[in-house]
């Protein structure tokens, strides 16, 4: 039996994984050193690479695909489902750093730090900016999973009131009120901050459009760290220009990289980061923990594997 990694790992991680694999023959090749024959024989593949898509899908032996990132909208999930391949993602590996980045956006907005930085670049001393505080604010988290749960815990510690939206409507100890997706507007019109952490599916594509922005609380602040295509960018810009939204922080965009001439770059009430909210120097460490857990579960009881993706739900 064979396992293949399309991810470059440190030697210590390779050793731990090889030991855990036991009877499996492990090939660590990195994305650009992959051999087609190895991929076609593997029962387990760590990492997804588009250049090997057809080879991976042609593999009749493949049983488990462990993706090294959270987003799976670019994967052929329907084909994997037809082939009965278990697909797992990295859910949870970036929860801590993404929650901290979202917190950073909110602090920047409340304390006008993004404007102070702009003024610093211009050598302009301006004391009269808007200054608020997060305590007493209401945050609406749309897509409560690992990241949303962590964020809610931090928000509660800062004195914020937490509203959540998730398909299952399942309660979370750090969410004061949880709603289903059909009750989204109940959250939008009450929240000072709306945080979008949704995956991209056929149901969430352009979910945030003019109609949804109209349902926002006047002067709310919108944050998107989920997927860029869940938001209609033109409608967002209109909501920002009209004053309906006080501002926005965006880490993901419909087109990436964001074109240099895009109007979002020059909007003072917008904070932009180049799809880096999920990055952390501890990512591979957490991924290895997840992979080792899933590997043991795969060998003993696949029903206990974490982060299994549904080809029907697309997340």
ABEGO torsion letter per residue (X at the ends): XBBBBABBBBAAAAAAAAAAAEABBBBBAEAAABBAAAAAABABBBEBBAAAAAAAAABAABABBBBABABAAABBAAAAAAAGBBBBBABGAAAAAAAAAAAAAAAAAAAGAAAAAAAAAAGBBBABBBBBBABGBBBBBBGBBAAAAAAAAAAAAAGBBBBBBBAAGBBBAABABBBBAAAAAAAAAABABBBBABBBBAAABGABBAAAAAABBBGBBBBBABBAAABBAAAAAAAAAAGABABBBBABBABOBBBAABAAAABAABBBBBGAAABBAAAAAAAAAAAAAAAAAAAABAAABBGBBBAAAGX
